[in-house]
Amino acid sequence: MKTLRWSDFITPSTLQLAPLLDLLLEPVRCHELQSKLQLGLQEALVNAVRHGNGCDPSKCVRIRRIETPRWWIYQVQDEGPGLPLQGRSACLPTDCDATGGRGLFLIHHCFDDVRWSRRGNRLQLAVSRSTSTAVRSLDR
């Protein structure tokens, strides 16, 4: 029986995310799923840096990757005040020219389960490990 495994990562508020994304996605073997998760995680991390921590390099973003027999779970936490309930919508902005508002929509489409902490400064993202099997079977 497989056991729960987790890894913690702490990074300063920076938009230099490529090396961190590579580490976070290391256990995901399906290339298509890895690409999808990379998009969702990048959106979550950029939101944490920009909106949560206000691009303040003295603040950190904490990420926990949890591997279970059935799920890959990522928890992204910033040091900001949190996103209010009304701001957590997964809908696209109604204005086509809006400069923001697409990130949460993308996050919800990249993960099977998206949850917020009560305060709103921690986002938990989960994808079923069976999703990678389903993606692989579509390639055949």
C-alpha positions in Angstrom: 0.0 0.0 0.0 1.3 3.4 -1.0 1.6 6.0 1.7 1.1 9.8 1.8 4.1 11.8 0.7 4.5 15.5 0.9 7.2 18.1 0.0 7.3 21.7 1.2 8.7 24.5 -0.9 9.2 28.1 0.2 10.1 30.8 -2.3 10.5 34.6 -2.2 7.8 36.5 -4.1 9.2 36.4 -7.5 7.9 35.7 -11.0 10.9 33.6 -11.8 8.8 30.4 -11.5 10.2 27.9 -14.1 12.6 26.0 -11.8 10.0 25.8 -9.1 7.3 24.6 -11.5 9.7 21.9 -12.7 10.2 20.7 -9.1 6.5 20.7 -8.3 5.6 18.7 -11.4 8.4 16.2 -11.2 6.3 13.2 -10.0 3.7 13.7 -12.8 4.7 11.4 -15.6 2.0 12.1 -18.2 3.3 14.9 -20.4 -0.2 16.2 -21.3 -1.3 16.3 -17.7 2.0 17.9 -16.7 1.3 20.7 -19.2 -2.2 21.3 -17.9 -1.1 21.4 -14.3 1.8 23.7 -15.2 -0.6 26.2 -16.5 -2.9 26.0 -13.5 0.0 26.1 -11.0 1.6 29.1 -12.8 -1.6 31.0 -12.5 -1.9 30.2 -8.8 1.7 31.2 -8.1 1.5 34.4 -10.1 -1.7 35.3 -8.2 0.0 34.6 -4.9 3.0 36.8 -5.8 1.2 39.7 -7.4 -2.1 39.9 -5.6 -1.4 38.1 -2.3 2.1 39.4 -1.6 1.9 42.6 -3.7 5.2 41.6 -5.5 7.0 42.3 -2.2 10.3 40.3 -2.3 10.5 40.2 1.5 7.3 38.0 1.6 7.3 34.3 0.7 5.0 31.9 -1.0 4.7 28.5 0.5 3.8 25.5 -1.5 3.1 22.0 -0.3 2.9 19.1 -2.8 1.0 16.1 -1.5 1.0 12.8 -3.2 -1.5 10.2 -2.3 -2.4 6.9 -4.1 -5.3 8.7 -5.7 -4.4 12.4 -5.9 -1.8 15.0 -6.5 -2.6 18.0 -4.2 -0.9 21.4 -4.2 -1.4 24.0 -1.5 -0.3 27.5 -2.4 -0.2 30.1 0.4 0.8 33.7 0.4 1.3 36.2 3.2 -1.5 38.6 2.0 -4.8 39.4 3.6 -6.7 36.8 1.4 -9.1 36.9 -1.4 -12.7 37.7 -0.3 -15.4 35.2 -1.0 -16.9 37.3 -3.8 -13.6 37.4 -5.6 -13.2 33.6 -5.9 -15.3 33.1 -9.0 -14.2 30.7 -11.7 -16.0 32.7 -14.4 -14.4 34.6 -17.2 -14.7 38.4 -17.1 -17.7 39.7 -19.1 -15.5 42.5 -20.6 -13.4 41.0 -23.4 -10.8 43.7 -23.0 -10.4 43.1 -19.3 -6.7 43.0 -18.3 -7.3 40.4 -15.6 -9.7 37.8 -14.2 -8.8 34.8 -16.3 -6.4 33.2 -13.9 -9.1 31.6 -11.6 -11.0 30.4 -14.6 -7.9 28.6 -15.9 -7.1 27.2 -12.4 -10.6 25.7 -12.2 -10.2 24.1 -15.6 -6.8 22.6 -14.9 -7.7 20.9 -11.6 -10.4 18.5 -10.5 -10.9 20.2 -7.1 -10.2 23.8 -6.0 -10.6 24.9 -2.4 -9.8 28.1 -0.5 -8.9 28.5 3.1 -11.4 30.5 5.2 -9.1 33.5 5.2 -8.6 33.2 1.4 -4.8 33.3 1.3 -4.3 29.5 0.7 -5.5 27.7 -2.3 -5.7 23.9 -2.4 -5.6 22.4 -5.9 -6.1 18.7 -6.5 -6.1 16.4 -9.6 -7.0 12.8 -9.6 -4.1 10.5 -10.5 -6.6 8.6 -12.7 -6.8 11.8 -14.8 -3.3 11.0 -16.1 -4.6 7.5 -17.1 -7.5 9.0 -18.9 -5.4 11.5 -20.7 -3.0 8.7 -21.8 -5.8 6.5 -23.1 -7.0 9.4 -25.3 -3.6 9.5 -27.0 -3.9 5.9 -28.2 
